[in-house]
């Protein structure tokens, strides 16, 4: 993966990350033929169905002509579920497959031109001929990678909360779809879609599509979650105040100056960059499946010995990592976010954080320089203990 923003990227069809972000990101779709040439999926439909049998895996089946139109079934499923499905017009969707398959997680390496904390998961769908989830739109960006078979994609209008939907208890299917484009994707082809763009994918053969989706919290979520976070640190004595208020002529009237005092109270919290960063980093790194973060405890001596014996550590696909600079009084530091938690670290550990967040693997060659740094070794030990780093031998 190139480190320069103006280098042509194969995953983007030969345009640079800079051009993509300027001209397409959150603006218009981009069809990329052979984004990953000669792509061969490490999973097939049977593998995906097997995952849908597991209790902790989020899965759904959509039948266009079920007991009701566009019938939705939630997993976990069993073998009988699949033995009773029709030959046509159904789709299996399994969420966050990258959390359970390292081979699937590898596809995210192609998207390092985007913030890793924005990426949500890789959802995989398997569909028989005619299989679809109906015309709809998403409120987030998505890259649709064709992994097996052929799927026809119809592109429609931009939508909003006033777009008419079919009456359905679970699915947001558009009542009116205004087609503007149509493409058929083959294995290795990819389609980028911005938020709120109507689209409708229909399987032409047995096919599999990988959907790389992005976290995009709604304004409502941001306001409510941040308010809850800030409230934990505010004393009860800190209240709305109107010292120096002028006499009122109408006791029931709320004046402009009253609203200005309220705005000042709110702005005091919103203008606290350190508080806002702490909340945002923790919120955007919350793991989807925290139960998959299971670690082991190693002392510094044991960790060094294991590395000298050839141990190799990699990031747990479930772990979500991010970092940023922070100002502490008169000195600069870094704040490291790990799966919904945060901690302050010394500025010199930025190089180590780059390794932890971006390196393909951690081993003696790239960690030996840190053996005499107590803060660094403590951090590595804690990441292993909480399961964010795991040994390839496990």
C-alpha positions in Angstrom: 0.0 0.0 0.0 1.4 3.3 -1.1 2.1 6.0 1.5 1.5 8.9 -0.9 -2.0 10.3 -1.5 -1.4 11.0 -5.3 -0.3 7.4 -6.2 -2.7 5.5 -8.5 -4.3 2.7 -6.5 -5.5 -0.5 -8.2 -8.3 -0.9 -5.7 -9.7 2.4 -7.0 -9.3 1.6 -10.6 -6.1 3.5 -11.1 -7.1 6.8 -9.5 -5.4 8.1 -6.4 -6.8 8.3 -3.0 -6.8 12.1 -3.3 -8.9 12.1 -6.4 -11.3 9.5 -5.0 -11.9 11.5 -1.8 -12.2 14.7 -3.7 -14.5 13.6 -6.5 -16.4 10.5 -5.3 -16.4 10.0 -1.5 -19.8 10.7 -0.2 -20.7 12.3 -3.6 -21.3 9.8 -6.3 -20.8 6.1 -7.2 -17.7 4.6 -8.7 -17.6 1.3 -10.6 -14.2 -0.3 -10.5 -13.6 -3.3 -12.8 -11.1 -5.8 -11.4 -10.4 -3.8 -8.3 -8.8 -7.0 -7.0 -7.7 -8.9 -10.1 -8.3 -12.7 -10.2 -10.0 -12.5 -6.8 -10.8 -15.9 -5.3 -13.0 -15.9 -2.2 -11.6 -17.9 0.8 -15.1 -18.7 1.8 -18.0 -20.3 -0.2 -21.7 -20.4 0.4 -21.4 -23.4 2.7 -18.8 -21.7 4.9 -21.1 -18.7 5.2 -24.1 -20.9 6.1 -21.9 -22.6 8.7 -21.2 -19.3 10.3 -24.9 -18.5 10.4 -25.5 -21.6 12.7 -23.4 -20.0 15.4 -25.1 -18.2 18.3 -22.9 -15.2 18.5 -22.9 -14.5 14.7 -25.4 -12.0 13.5 -27.2 -13.4 10.4 -30.4 -12.9 8.4 -32.2 -14.5 5.5 -34.4 -12.4 3.2 -37.0 -14.3 1.0 -38.6 -12.1 -1.6 -41.6 -14.5 -1.9 -41.8 -16.0 1.6 -44.8 -16.3 4.0 -45.0 -12.6 3.5 -43.4 -10.4 0.8 -39.8 -9.8 1.6 -39.9 -12.1 4.6 -37.0 -11.6 7.0 -35.6 -14.4 9.2 -33.0 -13.9 11.9 -30.3 -16.4 12.8 -28.9 -18.5 14.3 -30.2 -21.0 11.8 -30.0 -24.8 11.6 -29.6 -27.3 8.8 -33.4 -27.6 8.4 -33.6 -23.9 7.6 -31.5 -24.4 4.5 -33.2 -27.6 3.5 -36.6 -25.8 3.2 -35.4 -22.8 1.2 -36.6 -22.4 -2.4 -34.3 -22.6 -5.4 -34.6 -18.9 -6.2 -35.1 -15.4 -4.7 -33.4 -15.6 -1.3 -30.3 -14.1 0.2 -28.2 -14.9 3.3 -26.4 -12.0 5.0 -23.8 -12.5 7.7 -22.5 -9.5 9.6 -18.9 -8.9 10.6 -17.3 -11.9 8.9 -13.9 -10.3 9.2 -14.2 -10.8 13.0 -14.3 -14.6 12.5 -12.1 -15.1 9.4 -8.5 -13.6 9.2 -8.6 -14.3 5.5 -11.6 -12.0 5.1 -10.1 -9.4 7.4 -7.1 -9.2 5.0 -9.3 -7.4 2.4 -9.3 -4.3 4.7 -5.6 -3.8 4.0 -6.7 -2.4 0.6 -8.5 0.5 2.4 -5.6 2.0 4.3 -6.2 5.3 2.5 -9.2 5.7 4.9 -9.2 6.0 8.7 -9.4 2.5 10.2 -11.6 3.7 13.0 -14.2 4.6 10.4 -14.4 1.1 9.0 -17.2 -0.9 10.6 -17.1 -4.5 9.3 -17.2 -6.8 6.3 -20.7 -8.2 5.8 -21.0 -11.0 3.3 -24.1 -12.0 1.4 -24.8 -15.2 -0.5 -27.7 -15.2 -2.9 -29.2 -17.7 -5.3 -30.5 -16.5 -8.7 -33.0 -13.7 -8.2 -31.9 -13.2 -4.6 -32.1 -9.6 -3.4 -32.9 -7.5 -0.3 -34.9 -5.1 -2.4 -34.3 -1.5 -3.5 -33.0 0.5 -0.5 -30.4 3.0 0.6 -27.9 3.0 3.4 -26.9 6.0 5.6 -23.2 5.1 5.3 -20.6 4.6 2.6 -20.1 1.1 1.3 -17.7 -0.8 -1.0 -19.4 -3.8 -2.7 -16.8 -6.4 -3.8 -18.1 -9.2 -6.0 -16.5 -12.4 -4.7 -18.3 -15.1 -6.6 -20.8 -15.3 -9.4 -22.6 -12.4 -11.0 -24.8 -9.7 -9.4 -26.6 -7.0 -11.3 -26.7 -3.6 -9.5 -29.3 -1.0 -10.3 -28.5 2.5 -9.1 -31.3 5.0 -8.3 -31.9 8.4 -6.8 -30.5 10.1 -3.8 -32.8 9.6 -0.8 -33.6 11.1 2.6 -35.9 10.6 5.5 -38.9 11.7 3.4 -38.3 9.0 0.8 -41.4 6.7 0.7 -40.9 3.1 2.0 -42.9 0.0 1.7 -44.8 -0.9 4.9 -42.5 -3.6 6.4 -41.8 -4.2 10.1 -38.0 -4.8 9.6 -36.7 -3.8 6.1 -36.4 -0.3 4.7 -37.4 -1.1 1.1 -38.1 1.9 -1.2 -41.6 2.3 -2.5 -40.3 4.2 -5.5 -37.1 3.4 -7.2 -35.9 5.7 -10.0 -33.2 3.8 -11.9 -30.3 5.8 -13.4 -27.6 3.2 -14.0 -27.2 -0.5 -14.2 -24.0 -2.7 -14.0 -23.3 -6.4 -13.7 -20.3 -7.2 -11.5 -18.0 -10.2 -11.9 -15.6 -11.6 -9.3 -13.0 -8.9 -8.5 -15.2 -6.0 -9.6 -16.1 -3.5 -6.9 -18.8 -0.7 -6.6 -18.5 2.2 -4.3 -21.8 3.8 -3.1 -22.1 7.0 -1.1 -24.6 7.4 1.7 -28.3 7.7 0.8 -27.9 6.6 -2.8 -30.7 4.1 -3.8 -29.4 0.7 -5.0 -30.8 -2.7 -5.8 -28.6 -5.8 -6.2 -30.1 -8.9 -7.9 -28.2 -12.2 -8.1 -27.9 -13.4 -11.7 -26.3 -16.7 -10.6 -25.4 -18.2 -7.2 -23.2 -15.3 -6.0 -21.4 -13.8 -3.1 -20.8 -10.1 -2.3 -18.5 -8.6 0.3 -19.7 -5.3 1.7 -17.2 -3.1 3.4 -19.3 -0.7 5.5 -18.3 2.3 7.6 -19.3 3.6 11.0 -21.3 6.8 10.6 -23.0 7.7 13.9 -26.2 9.8 13.5 -26.3 13.3 14.9 -28.9 11.9 17.5 -26.4 9.3 18.6 -23.5 11.8 18.9 -25.6 14.2 20.9 -27.1 11.6 23.3 -23.9 9.5 23.8 -21.6 12.6 24.2 -24.1 14.1 26.7 -24.1 10.9 28.7 -20.3 10.8 28.7 -19.8 14.4 29.8 -22.5 14.1 32.5 -20.3 11.5 34.3 -17.7 14.2 35.0 -19.9 17.1 35.9 -20.7 17.9 39.6 -24.2 18.5 40.6 -23.3 22.0 41.8 -22.5 23.1 38.2 -25.8 24.5 37.1 -27.5 27.1 34.9 -26.8 30.5 36.4 -28.0 34.0 35.7 -26.0 36.2 38.0 -26.2 39.8 36.9 -29.6 39.3 35.3 -31.6 42.4 34.5 -35.1 42.9 35.8 -37.9 41.3 33.6 -40.9 43.2 32.4 -42.8 40.0 31.7 -42.1 37.2 34.2 -43.4 34.4 31.7 -41.2 35.5 28.8 -37.9 33.7 27.9 -35.5 36.3 26.7 -32.6 36.1 24.2 -30.1 36.7 27.0 -31.5 33.6 28.8 -30.8 31.5 25.8 -27.4 33.0 25.5 -26.5 31.9 29.0 -27.8 28.4 28.1 -25.7 28.3 25.0 -22.6 29.4 26.9 -23.2 26.5 29.4 -23.4 24.0 26.5 -20.5 25.6 24.6 -18.2 25.2 27.6 -18.6 21.4 27.2 -18.5 21.3 23.4 -15.4 23.5 23.4 -13.5 21.1 25.6 -11.3 19.5 22.9 -9.8 17.0 25.3 -13.1 15.7 26.5 -14.5 15.6 23.0 -11.5 13.6 21.7 -11.6 11.2 24.6 -15.3 10.4 24.0 -15.0 10.2 20.2 -12.0 7.9 20.3 -13.7 5.6 22.8 -17.0 5.6 21.0 -15.5 4.9 17.5 -13.3 2.0 18.8 -16.0 0.1 20.7 -15.8 -3.5 19.4 -18.8 -5.3 17.9 -18.0 -8.6 19.6 -16.1 -7.8 22.9 -16.4 -11.4 24.0 -13.9 -12.3 21.2 -11.2 -10.3 23.0 -9.6 -13.0 25.2 -6.0 -12.6 26.1 -3.3 -14.2 28.2 -1.1 -12.6 30.9 2.7 -12.4 30.3 5.3 -10.6 32.4 7.8 -8.4 30.6 10.4 -11.1 31.0 8.1 -13.8 29.6 7.1 -11.5 26.7 10.8 -10.8 25.8 11.6 -14.5 26.1 8.7 -15.5 23.8 9.8 -13.0 21.2 13.4 -14.2 21.4 12.0 -17.8 20.9 10.3 -16.7 17.7 6.8 -15.7 18.8 4.8 -13.5 16.4 1.9 -11.3 17.5 -0.9 -9.8 15.3 -3.9 -7.6 16.0 -7.0 -9.4 16.9 -9.6 -8.6 14.2 -12.1 -7.7 16.9 -9.8 -5.1 18.4 -10.3 -1.5 17.3 -7.3 0.8 17.7 -6.8 4.6 17.2 -4.6 7.3 18.6 -4.2 11.1 18.6 -2.0 13.8 20.1 -3.2 15.5 23.3 -1.8 18.5 25.2 -1.2 18.0 28.9 -0.3 21.3 30.7 3.0 22.3 29.1 3.9 19.0 27.4 2.5 17.0 24.5 1.4 13.4 24.9 -0.6 10.8 23.0 -3.9 9.2 23.8 -4.3 5.6 22.7 -7.8 4.2 22.2 -8.2 0.5 22.4 -11.7 -1.1 22.0 -13.6 1.5 23.8 -11.0 2.4 26.4 -8.2 5.1 26.4 -5.0 5.8 28.1 -2.4 8.6 28.0 1.1 7.7 26.8 4.4 9.5 26.4 5.0 11.2 23.1 8.0 9.0 22.2 5.7 5.9 21.9 4.1 7.2 18.7 6.5 5.0 16.7 5.4 2.0 18.7 1.7 2.9 18.2 2.3 3.0 14.5 3.7 -0.5 14.7 0.8 -1.8 16.8 -1.9 -0.2 14.6 -0.4 -0.8 11.2 2.4 -3.4 11.0 1.5 -6.8 9.5 3.0 -8.6 12.5 5.0 -7.8 15.7 8.1 -9.9 16.3 11.6 -9.7 17.6 12.9 -7.6 14.7 10.6 -4.7 15.2 10.1 -4.9 18.9 13.6 -5.5 20.2 14.4 -1.8 20.3 11.7 -1.4 22.9 12.9 -4.1 25.4 14.5 -1.5 27.7 11.5 0.9 27.7 9.3 0.0 30.7 6.3 2.0 29.4 6.5 0.4 26.0 6.7 -3.2 27.4 3.9 -2.5 29.9 1.7 -1.4 27.0 2.5 -4.4 24.9 1.8 -6.7 27.9 -1.6 -5.0 28.5 -2.6 -5.4 24.9 -1.8 -9.1 25.0 -3.6 -9.5 28.3 -6.8 -7.8 27.0 -6.7 -9.8 23.7 -6.0 -6.9 21.4 -2.8 -8.6 20.4 -2.7 -12.4 19.9 0.0 -14.9 19.2 -0.1 -16.6 15.8 0.5 -19.9 17.6 -2.8 -19.6 19.5 
